[in-house]
Amino acid sequence: MDVSHHSYSPWLVFLSLWRHRELVWQLTQRDVVGRYRGSFMGLLWSFIHPLVMLAVYTTVFGVILQTKWPGIDDSLDFALILFAGLIIYNFFSECLNRAPLLILGHPNYVKKVIFPLEIFPWVAVGSALFHTGVSVIAWLIFYFAVHGMIDWTVIFLPLVFLPLILVALGCCWFLSSAGVFVRDVGQTVSLITLILLFMSPVFYSINGVPPGLRAVLLMNPLTFIMEQARAVLIWEQWPDFGGLAVYAAVSLVAAWLGLAWFQKTRDGFADVI
């Protein structure tokens, strides 16, 4: 039996990935390829989808509603700013929306096979990271087409993204477990992610939000990461290393708490599924 079955060690957050790295890689590949299997354009859809959504949001908010970003008048620059925020949101939203079905969708692994169930959130996050990487490539191509160059600070984007990955993992571990026992979790999460879209500075600048509401938005786990991503992608600024360090520490605790809950409840999965 997997020795990590009842472990609550904080190191298990990373140890589970390291121990089963080949399995995680294979399952992630299968997940990504399987999503587009049988379609005419295959993996090309992962590139087309974010571009279509960008065009829709840019048209609605930038053209129809005439939404403005402080100091930005050009609609193409507005699209780049909006796209950068959407990349962060789409990653987190994909992880959360898939989480409640991660265990429910694999009943055979729960009932019949001794299997490291804690790796399924890693697979979901890995799949979401693939789509995020495609979106980033699309963003960079778009940015280069508009400005003829790419700011060197883009190299800090993985550093900015890392703490959010840990938060997403913690949420996936918690929600995948909760989804087994409470089937309404999936519907609740879809509503939360929709609210999160408009409570995050995707379509508007946080500097234009009233101070009282700004404090609420800063409690959103996506707000700081979106601001930092735009800083390194668009404004050619260094990331806030101090803020990222604090965020990383909190996100590590969140990931461990989510995993601890998963480990605590996993023995009951087979009784419910």
C-alpha positions in Angstrom: 0.0 0.0 0.0 1.2 3.5 -0.7 3.0 4.7 2.4 1.6 8.2 1.9 -2.0 7.0 2.4 -2.4 8.4 5.9 0.4 10.9 5.9 -0.3 14.5 6.8 3.2 15.8 6.3 3.5 19.2 4.6 6.2 17.6 2.4 3.6 15.3 0.9 2.4 18.3 -1.2 5.5 17.9 -3.3 6.5 14.3 -2.4 3.4 12.8 -3.9 4.3 14.5 -7.2 7.9 13.3 -7.1 7.1 9.7 -6.2 4.5 9.4 -8.9 6.0 11.8 -11.5 5.9 9.4 -14.4 2.3 8.4 -13.6 1.3 12.1 -13.3 2.9 12.9 -16.6 1.2 10.0 -18.4 -2.2 10.8 -16.9 -1.8 14.5 -17.7 -0.9 13.7 -21.3 -3.9 11.4 -21.6 -6.1 14.0 -20.1 -5.0 16.7 -22.5 -5.1 14.5 -25.6 -8.3 12.8 -24.6 -10.1 16.1 -24.4 -9.7 16.7 -28.1 -9.7 13.1 -29.3 -12.0 12.7 -32.3 -12.2 16.4 -33.1 -11.1 17.6 -36.5 -8.6 20.2 -35.3 -7.5 18.4 -32.2 -5.1 20.3 -30.0 -5.4 23.3 -32.2 -8.7 24.0 -30.3 -6.6 24.8 -27.2 -5.1 27.7 -29.2 -8.3 28.8 -30.8 -10.5 28.9 -27.7 -8.6 31.6 -25.8 -8.3 33.8 -29.0 -12.1 33.5 -29.6 -12.9 34.4 -26.0 -10.4 37.3 -26.2 -12.1 38.6 -29.3 -15.6 38.3 -27.7 -14.6 40.1 -24.4 -12.7 42.8 -26.3 -15.6 43.5 -28.5 -18.1 43.6 -25.6 -16.1 45.5 -23.1 -13.8 47.5 -25.3 -16.1 48.4 -28.2 -19.7 48.1 -27.1 -19.4 49.1 -23.5 -16.5 51.4 -24.1 -14.6 50.2 -21.0 -11.4 52.1 -20.5 -8.2 51.2 -18.7 -6.5 54.1 -16.9 -3.9 55.6 -19.2 -4.7 53.3 -22.1 -6.7 54.5 -25.1 -5.7 51.9 -27.7 -8.1 49.0 -28.0 -5.3 46.5 -28.8 -3.5 47.4 -25.6 -6.7 47.0 -23.7 -7.1 43.6 -25.3 -3.6 42.6 -24.1 -4.4 43.8 -20.5 -7.7 41.9 -20.5 -6.1 38.8 -22.0 -3.4 38.8 -19.3 -6.1 38.8 -16.6 -8.1 36.1 -18.3 -5.1 33.8 -18.5 -4.9 33.8 -14.7 -8.6 33.5 -14.2 -9.0 30.6 -16.7 -6.3 28.6 -15.1 -7.8 28.9 -11.6 -11.4 28.4 -12.9 -10.5 25.3 -14.8 -8.9 23.7 -11.7 -11.8 24.6 -9.5 -14.5 23.5 -11.9 -12.9 20.1 -12.5 -12.0 19.4 -8.8 -15.4 18.1 -7.5 -15.4 15.3 -10.1 -11.8 14.2 -9.8 -12.5 11.3 -7.5 -16.1 10.7 -8.6 -15.0 10.4 -12.2 -12.6 7.5 -11.3 -14.6 5.1 -9.2 -12.5 2.0 -10.3 -9.4 3.5 -8.8 -11.2 4.1 -5.5 -12.8 0.6 -5.2 -10.7 -1.9 -6.9 -7.1 -0.7 -7.1 -4.6 0.5 -4.5 -3.9 3.8 -6.2 -2.3 7.1 -5.1 -5.6 9.1 -5.3 -3.9 12.3 -4.2 -2.2 12.7 -7.5 -5.5 13.5 -9.4 -5.3 17.2 -8.4 -1.8 17.3 -9.8 -3.1 15.9 -13.1 -5.9 18.5 -13.2 -3.5 21.3 -12.5 -1.0 20.0 -15.0 -3.7 19.9 -17.7 -4.7 23.5 -16.8 -1.1 24.5 -17.0 -0.9 23.1 -20.5 -3.8 25.3 -21.6 -2.3 28.2 -19.7 1.0 27.8 -21.5 -0.8 27.8 -24.9 -2.6 31.0 -23.9 0.6 32.6 -22.9 2.2 31.8 -26.2 -0.9 33.3 -28.0 -0.5 36.4 -25.8 3.2 36.8 -26.6 2.5 36.4 -30.3 -0.3 39.0 -30.0 2.0 41.4 -28.0 4.8 41.1 -30.5 2.5 41.8 -33.4 1.3 44.9 -31.7 4.6 46.3 -30.2 7.3 44.5 -32.3 9.1 43.4 -29.1 8.6 41.5 -25.9 9.6 42.9 -22.5 12.4 41.0 -20.8 10.5 40.9 -17.5 8.3 38.2 -19.0 10.9 35.7 -17.6 9.4 36.3 -14.1 6.0 35.0 -15.1 6.6 31.4 -13.9 7.7 32.8 -10.5 4.5 34.8 -10.3 2.4 31.8 -11.2 3.9 29.3 -8.8 2.1 30.5 -5.6 -1.3 30.3 -7.5 -0.5 26.7 -8.5 -0.3 25.8 -4.8 -3.6 27.6 -4.0 -5.2 25.7 -6.9 -3.8 22.4 -5.6 -5.2 23.0 -2.1 -8.6 23.9 -3.5 -8.5 20.8 -5.7 -7.7 18.4 -2.8 -10.4 19.9 -0.7 -13.1 20.1 -3.4 -12.3 16.7 -4.8 -12.9 15.2 -1.4 -16.0 17.3 -0.6 -17.5 16.5 -4.0 -17.6 12.8 -3.1 -19.7 13.4 0.0 -21.8 16.4 -1.2 -22.8 16.2 -4.8 -24.0 19.8 -4.8 -20.4 21.0 -4.6 -19.9 21.0 -8.4 -22.9 23.4 -8.9 -21.7 25.6 -6.1 -18.2 25.9 -7.5 -19.5 26.9 -10.9 -21.4 29.8 -9.3 -18.4 30.8 -7.3 -16.1 30.9 -10.3 -18.6 33.0 -12.2 -18.7 35.5 -9.3 -14.9 35.3 -9.1 -14.7 36.5 -12.7 -16.4 39.8 -12.0 -14.8 40.2 -8.5 -11.3 40.0 -10.1 -9.6 42.9 -11.9 -10.0 41.3 -15.3 -12.1 43.9 -17.1 -11.2 46.9 -14.9 -8.3 48.3 -13.0 -8.2 47.8 -9.3 -7.1 51.5 -9.0 -10.4 52.6 -10.3 -12.4 50.7 -7.6 -13.7 52.6 -4.5 -11.3 52.1 -1.5 -13.9 50.1 0.5 -14.5 47.6 -2.3 -10.8 47.5 -3.2 -10.1 46.0 0.2 -12.6 43.2 -0.6 -11.0 42.6 -4.0 -7.6 42.3 -2.4 -8.8 39.4 -0.4 -9.5 37.6 -3.7 -6.6 35.1 -4.3 -6.5 36.1 -8.0 -6.1 39.9 -7.6 -2.5 40.0 -6.5 -1.4 37.5 -9.1 -3.2 39.3 -11.9 -1.5 42.6 -10.9 1.9 40.9 -10.7 1.4 39.1 -14.1 0.5 42.4 -15.8 3.5 44.1 -14.1 6.0 41.6 -15.7 4.1 41.1 -19.0 3.0 44.6 -19.8 4.4 47.3 -17.6 8.0 46.0 -17.7 8.3 46.0 -13.9 10.0 43.7 -11.5 7.6 41.6 -9.5 6.9 42.3 -5.8 9.3 39.7 -4.4 8.2 40.4 -0.8 4.5 40.1 -1.6 5.2 36.9 -3.6 7.1 35.4 -0.7 4.2 36.1 1.7 1.7 34.8 -0.9 3.8 31.7 -1.4 3.9 31.0 2.3 0.2 31.3 2.7 -0.4 29.3 -0.5 1.8 26.5 0.8 -0.3 26.3 4.0 -3.5 26.3 1.9 -2.1 23.4 -0.2 -1.2 21.4 2.9 -4.5 22.0 4.6 -6.3 20.9 1.4 -4.2 17.8 1.2 -4.6 17.0 5.0 -8.4 17.2 4.5 -8.1 14.9 1.5 -6.0 12.4 3.5 -8.3 12.5 6.5 -11.4 11.8 4.4 -10.1 9.4 1.7 -11.0 6.2 3.6 -14.6 7.1 3.3 -14.6 7.4 -0.5 -15.3 3.8 -1.2 -18.3 3.7 1.1 -19.9 6.6 -0.8 -19.1 6.0 -4.4 
